[in-house]
């Protein structure tokens, strides 16, 4: 494998390109728009194990948690890595059984008392009755991380080509609107646009956009020390509902602002930010952290996440088109899963040992590969 083209310059495409280039493969990254300007530019940068039930996605998340420090050391860039830990809280909602299952799968999930939760987060509502602390949860800056990965690719002789759209495949390589880019293999890492691009490449997969919105407050005097979310968050992540689902997620940034999420709804690529979503996010955040009621909201931003019907990423070769690979479908977990995804794809492509079983993420599993 001498030359691979990665289509898509978000965090997943960048991680795949970086892992391949670190293994000595020449890589070209194509994007029809600016680099790192899609889903990765509209995320919070979560690297989480706390929100995942035991199973293949949690296995990938745990491996990514191990891989991220290795990757960051390899590329030697500051991406605002914060091993801040996570705190899941509930008001009358039991969390013990979920945490016990995670512990059995290798997650450091520590059930704590409400008093201990208030000590960790003084601004929490006193309605909290149960809490679990996740020391492994972390955060990084998604745009800094994506651009750092891409810069590493370029530094190893790779090529970054923004403004070049993939239109199809032929025997030589990728057909673009600026001509053919010859290569040995192609990776479809187009995030929520991966379904659309897969059809152009002749091997359609069922990956759809799922919209999310985040509020950003003014800087606060007392920062939120962890990533804090209510017990509804896990259910919202796992839900397949097309209608609006919201749950409370609150965390501070190094600049002192507070990020408030999260929402999920399938509205196609409708980019309009609806007031009803903003109000729901703000209302729930104030219920969790009452002091936020006095803090101004500076802005809101939204983005599209790549949703697969079974909530598992799609990572691997497409048996219908030799030379075509996919790396997409991570929904809102792309940043956290990127390091392990890049390593898994590169190892699979080069025929070396994989740290995670690739079978659950295969392209030809039920409900993912489409006809036509």
Short mmCIF file of the C-alpha atoms (twelve columns), coordinates in Angstrom:
data_MODEL
# 
_entry.id   MODEL 
# 
loop_
_atom_site.group_PDB 
_atom_site.id 
_atom_site.type_symbol 
_atom_site.label_atom_id 
_atom_site.label_alt_id 
_atom_site.label_comp_id 
_atom_site.label_asym_id 
_atom_site.label_seq_id 
_atom_site.Cartn_x 
_atom_site.Cartn_y 
_atom_site.Cartn_z 
_atom_site.pdbx_PDB_model_num 
ATOM 1   C CA . UNK A 1   0.000   0.000  0.000   1 
ATOM 2   C CA . UNK A 2   1.887   3.054  -1.260  1 
ATOM 3   C CA . UNK A 3   -0.695  5.815  -1.679  1 
ATOM 4   C CA . UNK A 4   -4.072  6.241  0.049   1 
ATOM 5   C CA . UNK A 5   -6.591  9.013  -0.531  1 
ATOM 6   C CA . UNK A 6   -8.680  10.029 2.473   1 
ATOM 7   C CA . UNK A 7   -11.864 11.882 1.534   1 
ATOM 8   C CA . UNK A 8   -12.855 14.138 4.419   1 
ATOM 9   C CA . UNK A 9   -10.662 16.327 6.639   1 
ATOM 10  C CA . UNK A 10  -12.554 16.118 9.940   1 
ATOM 11  C CA . UNK A 11  -11.181 14.474 13.055  1 
ATOM 12  C CA . UNK A 12  -11.843 10.925 11.774  1 
ATOM 13  C CA . UNK A 13  -10.305 11.509 8.362   1 
ATOM 14  C CA . UNK A 14  -7.368  13.325 9.943   1 
ATOM 15  C CA . UNK A 15  -6.782  10.504 12.450  1 
ATOM 16  C CA . UNK A 16  -6.891  7.870  9.702   1 
ATOM 17  C CA . UNK A 17  -4.528  9.915  7.533   1 
ATOM 18  C CA . UNK A 18  -2.129  10.470 10.443  1 
ATOM 19  C CA . UNK A 19  -2.058  6.795  11.417  1 
ATOM 20  C CA . UNK A 20  -1.411  5.733  7.819   1 
ATOM 21  C CA . UNK A 21  1.314   8.337  7.307   1 
ATOM 22  C CA . UNK A 22  2.953   7.330  10.613  1 
ATOM 23  C CA . UNK A 23  3.133   3.790  9.183   1 
ATOM 24  C CA . UNK A 24  4.953   5.069  6.104   1 
ATOM 25  C CA . UNK A 25  2.046   5.332  3.665   1 
ATOM 26  C CA . UNK A 26  1.835   8.370  1.407   1 
ATOM 27  C CA . UNK A 27  -1.523  10.059 2.032   1 
ATOM 28  C CA . UNK A 28  -3.584  12.651 0.192   1 
ATOM 29  C CA . UNK A 29  -6.500  14.246 2.037   1 
ATOM 30  C CA . UNK A 30  -9.308  15.686 -0.059  1 
ATOM 31  C CA . UNK A 31  -12.174 17.862 1.154   1 
ATOM 32  C CA . UNK A 32  -14.774 19.653 -0.910  1 
ATOM 33  C CA . UNK A 33  -14.672 22.522 1.599   1 
ATOM 34  C CA . UNK A 34  -12.078 24.069 3.912   1 
ATOM 35  C CA . UNK A 35  -10.033 21.743 6.097   1 
ATOM 36  C CA . UNK A 36  -11.527 20.766 9.488   1 
ATOM 37  C CA . UNK A 37  -14.560 22.986 8.915   1 
ATOM 38  C CA . UNK A 38  -17.440 20.502 9.193   1 
ATOM 39  C CA . UNK A 39  -18.613 18.418 12.124  1 
ATOM 40  C CA . UNK A 40  -15.280 18.664 13.945  1 
ATOM 41  C CA . UNK A 41  -15.560 22.450 14.035  1 
ATOM 42  C CA . UNK A 42  -18.954 22.211 15.738  1 
ATOM 43  C CA . UNK A 43  -18.160 19.773 18.535  1 
ATOM 44  C CA . UNK A 44  -17.160 19.977 22.190  1 
ATOM 45  C CA . UNK A 45  -14.084 17.744 21.995  1 
ATOM 46  C CA . UNK A 46  -15.289 14.969 24.281  1 
ATOM 47  C CA . UNK A 47  -13.146 11.894 24.942  1 
ATOM 48  C CA . UNK A 48  -15.631 9.835  26.953  1 
ATOM 49  C CA . UNK A 49  -16.105 6.352  28.319  1 
ATOM 50  C CA . UNK A 50  -18.811 7.351  30.818  1 
ATOM 51  C CA . UNK A 51  -21.669 7.466  28.316  1 
ATOM 52  C CA . UNK A 52  -21.109 4.063  26.705  1 
ATOM 53  C CA . UNK A 53  -22.633 0.740  27.694  1 
ATOM 54  C CA . UNK A 54  -20.457 -2.395 27.587  1 
ATOM 55  C CA . UNK A 55  -19.960 -3.531 24.010  1 
ATOM 56  C CA . UNK A 56  -17.951 -2.771 20.865  1 
ATOM 57  C CA . UNK A 57  -18.216 1.019  21.081  1 
ATOM 58  C CA . UNK A 58  -16.973 1.032  24.669  1 
ATOM 59  C CA . UNK A 59  -14.104 -1.262 23.652  1 
ATOM 60  C CA . UNK A 60  -13.191 1.242  20.932  1 
ATOM 61  C CA . UNK A 61  -13.499 4.139  23.403  1 
ATOM 62  C CA . UNK A 62  -11.208 2.488  25.951  1 
ATOM 63  C CA . UNK A 63  -8.638  1.806  23.239  1 
ATOM 64  C CA . UNK A 64  -8.926  5.394  22.019  1 
ATOM 65  C CA . UNK A 65  -8.343  6.621  25.556  1 
ATOM 66  C CA . UNK A 66  -5.089  4.648  25.517  1 
ATOM 67  C CA . UNK A 67  -4.191  5.831  22.019  1 
ATOM 68  C CA . UNK A 68  -4.806  9.571  22.331  1 
ATOM 69  C CA . UNK A 69  -1.754  10.297 24.553  1 
ATOM 70  C CA . UNK A 70  0.392   8.201  22.193  1 
ATOM 71  C CA . UNK A 71  -0.843  10.114 19.150  1 
ATOM 72  C CA . UNK A 72  -0.438  13.500 20.838  1 
ATOM 73  C CA . UNK A 73  3.089   12.619 21.862  1 
ATOM 74  C CA . UNK A 74  3.832   11.523 18.298  1 
ATOM 75  C CA . UNK A 75  2.606   14.746 16.701  1 
ATOM 76  C CA . UNK A 76  4.007   16.967 19.470  1 
ATOM 77  C CA . UNK A 77  1.281   19.603 19.538  1 
ATOM 78  C CA . UNK A 78  -0.784  21.288 22.255  1 
ATOM 79  C CA . UNK A 79  -4.449  20.553 21.597  1 
ATOM 80  C CA . UNK A 80  -5.747  21.625 25.036  1 
ATOM 81  C CA . UNK A 81  -5.869  18.052 26.346  1 
ATOM 82  C CA . UNK A 82  -7.728  18.116 29.680  1 
ATOM 83  C CA . UNK A 83  -7.998  14.882 31.691  1 
ATOM 84  C CA . UNK A 84  -10.715 16.537 33.772  1 
ATOM 85  C CA . UNK A 85  -12.866 13.496 34.442  1 
ATOM 86  C CA . UNK A 86  -16.624 13.214 34.148  1 
ATOM 87  C CA . UNK A 87  -19.443 13.397 36.659  1 
ATOM 88  C CA . UNK A 88  -22.835 11.830 35.963  1 
ATOM 89  C CA . UNK A 89  -25.614 12.879 38.320  1 
ATOM 90  C CA . UNK A 90  -29.224 11.893 38.797  1 
ATOM 91  C CA . UNK A 91  -32.249 13.120 40.703  1 
ATOM 92  C CA . UNK A 92  -34.023 9.961  41.706  1 
ATOM 93  C CA . UNK A 93  -32.562 8.003  38.782  1 
ATOM 94  C CA . UNK A 94  -30.484 4.946  39.806  1 
ATOM 95  C CA . UNK A 95  -27.016 4.822  38.245  1 
ATOM 96  C CA . UNK A 96  -25.474 1.880  40.108  1 
ATOM 97  C CA . UNK A 97  -26.402 -0.902 37.681  1 
ATOM 98  C CA . UNK A 98  -25.085 0.942  34.609  1 
ATOM 99  C CA . UNK A 99  -21.843 1.842  36.407  1 
ATOM 100 C CA . UNK A 100 -21.392 -1.748 37.610  1 
ATOM 101 C CA . UNK A 101 -21.646 -3.036 34.042  1 
ATOM 102 C CA . UNK A 102 -19.072 -0.510 32.915  1 
ATOM 103 C CA . UNK A 103 -16.686 -1.465 35.717  1 
ATOM 104 C CA . UNK A 104 -16.916 -5.091 34.611  1 
ATOM 105 C CA . UNK A 105 -15.866 -3.915 31.138  1 
ATOM 106 C CA . UNK A 106 -12.808 -2.037 32.405  1 
ATOM 107 C CA . UNK A 107 -14.145 1.468  33.087  1 
ATOM 108 C CA . UNK A 108 -13.103 3.341  36.229  1 
ATOM 109 C CA . UNK A 109 -16.626 4.235  37.438  1 
ATOM 110 C CA . UNK A 110 -16.764 5.380  41.064  1 
ATOM 111 C CA . UNK A 111 -20.153 5.710  42.747  1 
ATOM 112 C CA . UNK A 112 -20.018 8.674  45.138  1 
ATOM 113 C CA . UNK A 113 -22.438 10.298 47.561  1 
ATOM 114 C CA . UNK A 114 -24.326 13.517 46.793  1 
ATOM 115 C CA . UNK A 115 -22.137 15.292 49.373  1 
ATOM 116 C CA . UNK A 116 -19.018 14.147 47.515  1 
ATOM 117 C CA . UNK A 117 -20.554 15.342 44.241  1 
ATOM 118 C CA . UNK A 118 -21.212 18.793 45.759  1 
ATOM 119 C CA . UNK A 119 -17.622 18.925 47.000  1 
ATOM 120 C CA . UNK A 120 -16.402 18.247 43.464  1 
ATOM 121 C CA . UNK A 121 -18.915 20.635 41.876  1 
ATOM 122 C CA . UNK A 122 -20.134 23.263 44.381  1 
ATOM 123 C CA . UNK A 123 -22.558 24.768 41.861  1 
ATOM 124 C CA . UNK A 124 -24.631 21.602 41.441  1 
ATOM 125 C CA . UNK A 125 -28.284 21.607 42.373  1 
ATOM 126 C CA . UNK A 126 -28.964 20.088 45.782  1 
ATOM 127 C CA . UNK A 127 -31.666 17.945 44.164  1 
ATOM 128 C CA . UNK A 128 -28.961 15.467 43.124  1 
ATOM 129 C CA . UNK A 129 -29.508 12.109 44.832  1 
ATOM 130 C CA . UNK A 130 -26.969 9.887  43.056  1 
ATOM 131 C CA . UNK A 131 -23.666 10.391 41.250  1 
ATOM 132 C CA . UNK A 132 -20.851 8.499  39.526  1 
ATOM 133 C CA . UNK A 133 -17.359 9.905  39.005  1 
ATOM 134 C CA . UNK A 134 -15.439 8.859  35.848  1 
ATOM 135 C CA . UNK A 135 -11.752 9.849  36.207  1 
ATOM 136 C CA . UNK A 136 -10.926 8.616  32.680  1 
ATOM 137 C CA . UNK A 137 -13.118 11.127 30.838  1 
ATOM 138 C CA . UNK A 138 -11.173 13.872 29.073  1 
ATOM 139 C CA . UNK A 139 -11.565 16.721 26.618  1 
ATOM 140 C CA . UNK A 140 -9.508  18.337 23.887  1 
ATOM 141 C CA . UNK A 141 -9.984  21.140 21.389  1 
ATOM 142 C CA . UNK A 142 -11.414 19.449 18.287  1 
ATOM 143 C CA . UNK A 143 -10.167 21.964 15.717  1 
ATOM 144 C CA . UNK A 144 -6.683  22.154 17.227  1 
ATOM 145 C CA . UNK A 145 -6.507  18.362 17.303  1 
ATOM 146 C CA . UNK A 146 -7.737  17.961 13.729  1 
ATOM 147 C CA . UNK A 147 -5.374  20.556 12.290  1 
ATOM 148 C CA . UNK A 148 -2.459  19.108 14.288  1 
ATOM 149 C CA . UNK A 149 -3.115  15.660 12.834  1 
ATOM 150 C CA . UNK A 150 -3.336  17.093 9.325   1 
ATOM 151 C CA . UNK A 151 -0.130  19.091 9.812   1 
ATOM 152 C CA . UNK A 152 1.618   15.869 10.848  1 
ATOM 153 C CA . UNK A 153 0.460   14.244 7.607   1 
ATOM 154 C CA . UNK A 154 1.795   17.169 5.581   1 
ATOM 155 C CA . UNK A 155 5.049   17.095 7.544   1 
ATOM 156 C CA . UNK A 156 5.578   13.485 6.476   1 
ATOM 157 C CA . UNK A 157 5.169   14.341 2.799   1 
ATOM 158 C CA . UNK A 158 1.411   13.982 2.518   1 
ATOM 159 C CA . UNK A 159 -0.825  16.309 0.524   1 
ATOM 160 C CA . UNK A 160 -3.806  18.318 1.806   1 
ATOM 161 C CA . UNK A 161 -6.215  19.457 -0.880  1 
ATOM 162 C CA . UNK A 162 -9.186  21.520 0.311   1 
ATOM 163 C CA . UNK A 163 -11.790 22.567 -2.224  1 
ATOM 164 C CA . UNK A 164 -11.566 19.271 -4.137  1 
ATOM 165 C CA . UNK A 165 -14.732 17.147 -4.253  1 
ATOM 166 C CA . UNK A 166 -14.778 13.389 -4.861  1 
ATOM 167 C CA . UNK A 167 -17.167 12.466 -7.686  1 
ATOM 168 C CA . UNK A 168 -16.570 8.742  -8.137  1 
ATOM 169 C CA . UNK A 169 -14.099 5.888  -8.455  1 
ATOM 170 C CA . UNK A 170 -12.480 4.285  -11.454 1 
ATOM 171 C CA . UNK A 171 -9.637  1.821  -11.990 1 
ATOM 172 C CA . UNK A 172 -7.039  4.554  -11.467 1 
ATOM 173 C CA . UNK A 173 -8.351  6.055  -8.230  1 
ATOM 174 C CA . UNK A 174 -10.647 8.881  -7.144  1 
ATOM 175 C CA . UNK A 175 -12.439 10.922 -9.766  1 
ATOM 176 C CA . UNK A 176 -12.674 14.534 -8.583  1 
ATOM 177 C CA . UNK A 177 -13.996 17.729 -10.073 1 
ATOM 178 C CA . UNK A 178 -10.352 18.604 -10.832 1 
ATOM 179 C CA . UNK A 179 -9.355  15.295 -12.396 1 
ATOM 180 C CA . UNK A 180 -8.338  11.837 -11.206 1 
ATOM 181 C CA . UNK A 181 -6.154  11.310 -8.144  1 
ATOM 182 C CA . UNK A 182 -4.445  7.963  -8.623  1 
ATOM 183 C CA . UNK A 183 -4.084  5.783  -5.539  1 
ATOM 184 C CA . UNK A 184 -4.130  2.253  -4.158  1 
ATOM 185 C CA . UNK A 185 -7.084  2.760  -1.808  1 
ATOM 186 C CA . UNK A 186 -9.693  5.349  -0.837  1 
ATOM 187 C CA . UNK A 187 -11.143 6.077  2.618   1 
ATOM 188 C CA . UNK A 188 -14.610 7.611  2.845   1 
ATOM 189 C CA . UNK A 189 -14.340 9.676  6.039   1 
ATOM 190 C CA . UNK A 190 -16.964 12.265 5.214   1 
ATOM 191 C CA . UNK A 191 -18.856 12.188 8.507   1 
ATOM 192 C CA . UNK A 192 -22.553 13.013 8.065   1 
ATOM 193 C CA . UNK A 193 -21.957 13.398 4.326   1 
ATOM 194 C CA . UNK A 194 -20.519 9.866  4.084   1 
ATOM 195 C CA . UNK A 195 -23.841 8.435  2.912   1 
ATOM 196 C CA . UNK A 196 -24.004 10.929 0.051   1 
ATOM 197 C CA . UNK A 197 -20.359 10.354 -0.901  1 
ATOM 198 C CA . UNK A 198 -20.722 6.568  -0.669  1 
ATOM 199 C CA . UNK A 199 -23.382 6.700  -3.374  1 
ATOM 200 C CA . UNK A 200 -21.049 8.687  -5.620  1 
ATOM 201 C CA . UNK A 201 -18.355 6.084  -4.990  1 
ATOM 202 C CA . UNK A 202 -20.704 3.289  -6.029  1 
ATOM 203 C CA . UNK A 203 -21.184 1.580  -2.643  1 
ATOM 204 C CA . UNK A 204 -23.965 3.275  -0.639  1 
ATOM 205 C CA . UNK A 205 -24.091 3.017  3.144   1 
ATOM 206 C CA . UNK A 206 -26.803 4.187  5.536   1 
ATOM 207 C CA . UNK A 207 -25.191 7.102  7.332   1 
ATOM 208 C CA . UNK A 208 -27.368 10.140 7.947   1 
ATOM 209 C CA . UNK A 209 -26.972 13.560 9.569   1 
ATOM 210 C CA . UNK A 210 -28.195 14.069 13.135  1 
ATOM 211 C CA . UNK A 211 -28.160 17.684 14.233  1 
ATOM 212 C CA . UNK A 212 -26.867 18.977 17.564  1 
ATOM 213 C CA . UNK A 213 -26.669 22.441 19.136  1 
ATOM 214 C CA . UNK A 214 -24.374 23.853 21.842  1 
ATOM 215 C CA . UNK A 215 -24.716 27.060 23.866  1 
ATOM 216 C CA . UNK A 216 -21.662 29.086 24.915  1 
ATOM 217 C CA . UNK A 217 -21.897 31.372 27.950  1 
ATOM 218 C CA . UNK A 218 -19.831 34.337 29.055  1 
ATOM 219 C CA . UNK A 219 -16.830 33.470 31.255  1 
ATOM 220 C CA . UNK A 220 -17.793 32.495 34.791  1 
ATOM 221 C CA . UNK A 221 -15.980 33.174 38.056  1 
ATOM 222 C CA . UNK A 222 -16.251 29.591 39.294  1 
ATOM 223 C CA . UNK A 223 -15.581 27.134 36.460  1 
ATOM 224 C CA . UNK A 224 -17.224 23.757 36.170  1 
ATOM 225 C CA . UNK A 225 -14.429 21.366 37.094  1 
ATOM 226 C CA . UNK A 226 -15.590 18.225 35.272  1 
ATOM 227 C CA . UNK A 227 -17.728 17.336 32.323  1 
ATOM 228 C CA . UNK A 228 -21.064 17.083 34.119  1 
ATOM 229 C CA . UNK A 229 -24.198 15.564 32.674  1 
ATOM 230 C CA . UNK A 230 -27.470 14.208 33.910  1 
ATOM 231 C CA . UNK A 231 -28.563 10.598 33.715  1 
ATOM 232 C CA . UNK A 232 -30.741 11.313 30.665  1 
ATOM 233 C CA . UNK A 233 -27.655 11.845 28.501  1 
ATOM 234 C CA . UNK A 234 -26.873 8.153  28.050  1 
ATOM 235 C CA . UNK A 235 -30.428 7.471  26.897  1 
ATOM 236 C CA . UNK A 236 -30.353 10.376 24.445  1 
ATOM 237 C CA . UNK A 237 -27.068 9.161  22.943  1 
ATOM 238 C CA . UNK A 238 -28.461 5.655  22.437  1 
ATOM 239 C CA . UNK A 239 -31.828 6.814  21.125  1 
ATOM 240 C CA . UNK A 240 -32.749 6.318  17.491  1 
ATOM 241 C CA . UNK A 241 -35.602 8.833  17.599  1 
ATOM 242 C CA . UNK A 242 -35.781 11.303 14.742  1 
ATOM 243 C CA . UNK A 243 -37.550 13.871 16.930  1 
ATOM 244 C CA . UNK A 244 -35.756 16.279 19.234  1 
ATOM 245 C CA . UNK A 245 -34.016 14.751 22.250  1 
ATOM 246 C CA . UNK A 246 -32.245 16.928 24.796  1 
ATOM 247 C CA . UNK A 247 -30.224 16.193 27.907  1 
ATOM 248 C CA . UNK A 248 -28.044 18.342 30.119  1 
ATOM 249 C CA . UNK A 249 -24.297 18.500 29.568  1 
ATOM 250 C CA . UNK A 250 -22.265 21.283 31.183  1 
ATOM 251 C CA . UNK A 251 -18.500 21.899 31.100  1 
ATOM 252 C CA . UNK A 252 -16.037 24.770 31.182  1 
ATOM 253 C CA . UNK A 253 -13.385 25.629 28.609  1 
ATOM 254 C CA . UNK A 254 -9.826  26.892 29.273  1 
ATOM 255 C CA . UNK A 255 -11.095 30.381 28.336  1 
ATOM 256 C CA . UNK A 256 -13.587 30.298 31.224  1 
ATOM 257 C CA . UNK A 257 -16.729 30.037 29.129  1 
ATOM 258 C CA . UNK A 258 -19.238 27.253 29.730  1 
ATOM 259 C CA . UNK A 259 -20.467 24.885 27.025  1 
ATOM 260 C CA . UNK A 260 -24.061 23.699 27.392  1 
ATOM 261 C CA . UNK A 261 -25.559 20.812 25.454  1 
ATOM 262 C CA . UNK A 262 -26.871 18.604 24.209  1 
ATOM 263 C CA . UNK A 263 -29.528 18.143 21.567  1 
ATOM 264 C CA . UNK A 264 -30.137 15.488 18.944  1 
ATOM 265 C CA . UNK A 265 -32.617 15.491 16.081  1 
ATOM 266 C CA . UNK A 266 -32.732 14.198 12.534  1 
ATOM 267 C CA . UNK A 267 -33.718 17.119 10.306  1 
ATOM 268 C CA . UNK A 268 -31.592 16.337 7.265   1 
ATOM 269 C CA . UNK A 269 -29.086 19.094 6.568   1 
ATOM 270 C CA . UNK A 270 -31.362 21.890 7.786   1 
ATOM 271 C CA . UNK A 271 -28.886 24.255 9.460   1 
ATOM 272 C CA . UNK A 272 -31.468 26.548 11.103  1 
ATOM 273 C CA . UNK A 273 -31.034 26.928 14.869  1 
ATOM 274 C CA . UNK A 274 -34.467 26.816 16.470  1 
ATOM 275 C CA . UNK A 275 -35.289 28.919 19.526  1 
ATOM 276 C CA . UNK A 276 -37.203 26.031 21.111  1 
ATOM 277 C CA . UNK A 277 -33.984 23.981 21.216  1 
ATOM 278 C CA . UNK A 278 -31.992 26.820 22.779  1 
ATOM 279 C CA . UNK A 279 -34.638 27.373 25.443  1 
ATOM 280 C CA . UNK A 280 -34.764 23.681 26.309  1 
ATOM 281 C CA . UNK A 281 -30.982 23.466 26.661  1 
ATOM 282 C CA . UNK A 282 -30.857 26.588 28.829  1 
ATOM 283 C CA . UNK A 283 -33.765 25.462 31.015  1 
ATOM 284 C CA . UNK A 284 -32.211 22.075 31.741  1 
ATOM 285 C CA . UNK A 285 -28.754 23.543 32.374  1 
ATOM 286 C CA . UNK A 286 -30.128 25.965 34.968  1 
ATOM 287 C CA . UNK A 287 -31.936 23.101 36.663  1 
ATOM 288 C CA . UNK A 288 -28.575 21.278 37.022  1 
ATOM 289 C CA . UNK A 289 -26.483 24.390 37.829  1 
ATOM 290 C CA . UNK A 290 -28.860 27.071 39.206  1 
ATOM 291 C CA . UNK A 291 -26.155 29.734 39.185  1 
ATOM 292 C CA . UNK A 292 -26.109 29.683 35.386  1 
ATOM 293 C CA . UNK A 293 -29.413 31.579 35.396  1 
ATOM 294 C CA . UNK A 294 -27.440 34.801 35.933  1 
ATOM 295 C CA . UNK A 295 -24.825 34.087 33.228  1 
ATOM 296 C CA . UNK A 296 -25.341 35.531 29.706  1 
ATOM 297 C CA . UNK A 297 -25.281 33.254 26.672  1 
ATOM 298 C CA . UNK A 298 -22.827 34.651 24.124  1 
ATOM 299 C CA . UNK A 299 -23.656 32.438 21.173  1 
ATOM 300 C CA . UNK A 300 -24.962 29.123 19.957  1 
ATOM 301 C CA . UNK A 301 -23.568 26.863 17.293  1 
ATOM 302 C CA . UNK A 302 -24.772 23.688 15.655  1 
ATOM 303 C CA . UNK A 303 -23.437 20.857 13.573  1 
ATOM 304 C CA . UNK A 304 -24.318 17.549 11.978  1 
ATOM 305 C CA . UNK A 305 -23.197 14.224 13.394  1 
ATOM 306 C CA . UNK A 306 -22.892 11.036 11.321  1 
ATOM 307 C CA . UNK A 307 -25.649 8.707  12.524  1 
ATOM 308 C CA . UNK A 308 -25.722 4.974  11.756  1 
ATOM 309 C CA . UNK A 309 -28.964 3.102  12.536  1 
ATOM 310 C CA . UNK A 310 -27.321 0.665  14.962  1 
ATOM 311 C CA . UNK A 311 -25.260 3.408  16.686  1 
ATOM 312 C CA . UNK A 312 -21.929 1.821  15.797  1 
ATOM 313 C CA . UNK A 313 -19.199 3.359  13.654  1 
ATOM 314 C CA . UNK A 314 -18.556 1.972  10.190  1 
ATOM 315 C CA . UNK A 315 -14.862 1.130  9.881   1 
ATOM 316 C CA . UNK A 316 -13.339 -1.159 7.289   1 
ATOM 317 C CA . UNK A 317 -13.198 -2.278 3.651   1 
ATOM 318 C CA . UNK A 318 -16.247 -2.272 1.420   1 
ATOM 319 C CA . UNK A 319 -16.574 -5.747 -0.143  1 
ATOM 320 C CA . UNK A 320 -18.590 -4.308 -3.044  1 
ATOM 321 C CA . UNK A 321 -15.799 -2.023 -4.282  1 
ATOM 322 C CA . UNK A 322 -12.227 -3.305 -3.901  1 
ATOM 323 C CA . UNK A 323 -9.972  -0.514 -2.681  1 
ATOM 324 C CA . UNK A 324 -12.789 1.425  -0.999  1 
ATOM 325 C CA . UNK A 325 -12.799 1.775  2.800   1 
ATOM 326 C CA . UNK A 326 -15.140 3.617  5.148   1 
ATOM 327 C CA . UNK A 327 -14.516 5.367  8.480   1 
ATOM 328 C CA . UNK A 328 -17.676 7.138  9.604   1 
ATOM 329 C CA . UNK A 329 -20.866 6.787  11.642  1 
ATOM 330 C CA . UNK A 330 -19.402 7.875  14.997  1 
ATOM 331 C CA . UNK A 331 -22.240 10.347 15.620  1 
ATOM 332 C CA . UNK A 332 -21.262 12.618 18.555  1 
ATOM 333 C CA . UNK A 333 -18.342 10.452 19.688  1 
ATOM 334 C CA . UNK A 334 -15.991 11.069 16.761  1 
ATOM 335 C CA . UNK A 335 -13.387 13.058 18.696  1 
ATOM 336 C CA . UNK A 336 -13.209 10.504 21.466  1 
ATOM 337 C CA . UNK A 337 -13.066 7.516  19.103  1 
ATOM 338 C CA . UNK A 338 -10.771 9.075  16.495  1 
ATOM 339 C CA . UNK A 339 -7.412  7.843  17.777  1 
ATOM 340 C CA . UNK A 340 -8.531  4.208  17.950  1 
ATOM 341 C CA . UNK A 341 -10.401 4.491  14.648  1 
ATOM 342 C CA . UNK A 342 -7.278  5.693  12.853  1 
ATOM 343 C CA . UNK A 343 -5.202  2.906  14.375  1 
ATOM 344 C CA . UNK A 344 -7.829  0.260  13.566  1 
ATOM 345 C CA . UNK A 345 -8.224  1.370  9.969   1 
ATOM 346 C CA . UNK A 346 -4.471  1.634  9.356   1 
ATOM 347 C CA . UNK A 347 -3.780  -1.797 10.884  1 
ATOM 348 C CA . UNK A 348 -6.622  -3.402 8.934   1 
ATOM 349 C CA . UNK A 349 -5.487  -1.789 5.697   1 
ATOM 350 C CA . UNK A 350 -1.858  -2.817 6.197   1 
ATOM 351 C CA . UNK A 351 -2.631  -6.312 7.486   1 
ATOM 352 C CA . UNK A 352 -1.123  -5.875 10.946  1 
ATOM 353 C CA . UNK A 353 -2.586  -6.820 14.306  1 
ATOM 354 C CA . UNK A 354 -5.546  -4.754 15.486  1 
ATOM 355 C CA . UNK A 355 -6.004  -3.844 19.152  1 
ATOM 356 C CA . UNK A 356 -9.806  -3.971 18.794  1 
ATOM 357 C CA . UNK A 357 -11.932 -6.592 17.058  1 
ATOM 358 C CA . UNK A 358 -12.916 -5.008 13.713  1 
ATOM 359 C CA . UNK A 359 -15.891 -7.329 13.098  1 
ATOM 360 C CA . UNK A 360 -18.611 -5.265 14.861  1 
ATOM 361 C CA . UNK A 361 -17.749 -2.238 12.704  1 
ATOM 362 C CA . UNK A 362 -17.719 -4.017 9.345   1 
ATOM 363 C CA . UNK A 363 -19.390 -2.330 6.397   1 
ATOM 364 C CA . UNK A 364 -21.506 -5.295 5.312   1 
ATOM 365 C CA . UNK A 365 -23.332 -5.751 8.623   1 
ATOM 366 C CA . UNK A 366 -27.163 -5.681 8.533   1 
ATOM 367 C CA . UNK A 367 -28.684 -2.271 8.000   1 
ATOM 368 C CA . UNK A 368 -25.539 -0.437 6.910   1 
ATOM 369 C CA . UNK A 369 -24.691 -1.475 3.350   1 
ATOM 370 C CA . UNK A 370 -27.472 -0.434 0.965   1 
ATOM 371 C CA . UNK A 371 -28.451 -1.663 -2.468  1 
ATOM 372 C CA . UNK A 372 -28.251 0.531  -5.525  1 
# 
